[in-house]
Amino acid sequence: LTTAPQAEARELSYNSYNIGKKNIKLAIPANTCVLNPKITSDNYMLNAVKNSIKGSNELVLKFADCQELKNWRTGKQKYLDNFGSYQISVKLKNMDLSGQIAESINSICDVYKKQGSKMFKDIQPDINKRVEDSFKNVQMNKIELLGIVKENDEICAVATFQRLKTTDGSTKDQINVYSITILNGELIFSYLFAPNSVDVVDQLTDQIVALNKFNQQLNK
């Protein structure tokens, strides 16, 4: 997996990435910065994410709120709260799904509708171990499917609740809204995370829908 130079982003922008034989443009959300593997702390985080998804997904890029990232790099902030990433499926990498977009997305959403809750319960032990093995300062205590938050022929978006336990004994409750879509024939996972709060699912859903709309326009 090769990528274009990783630029920092304040306004909504995009970078181009070579994924297999395809060039795909991916939007970088406003007020976020892309983690840089040349920075020691960033490289640790990128490697930890890669290890935690190894065998199932590949990390394309990870981004975080610019101010949080700056504070985290200097030790002023212990954990990142608002961040996200793009990933691709290992099994489906280089498979051209251009002619099967609606069929593929609808099929994925159907799986979540019929088996989502059971699927998350079944994979929780594996997720717990992956997180514990990859991140030295957190453990996954709970992951729960909240449901499908957006569905059409171009996107299937899902919300989950996650509870993390840190090494100092505190817990972090966070919401992850992620979407599955197809860009230039490639299946793309987009993830957004934020601390749990009253309206955060709706806020993240709006953000990820807008992000995917921009990505569709970029890759026409």
Beta strands, then each sheet from edge to edge (+ up, - down):
strand 1: 2-3
strand 2: 13-19
strand 3: 22-28
strand 4: 32-34
strand 5: 57-65
strand 6: 83-89
strand 7: 138-151
strand 8: 156-166
strand 9: 171-183
strand 10: 186-195
sheet 1: 1+ 2- 3+
sheet 2: 4+ 5- 6+ 10- 9+ 8- 7+
end
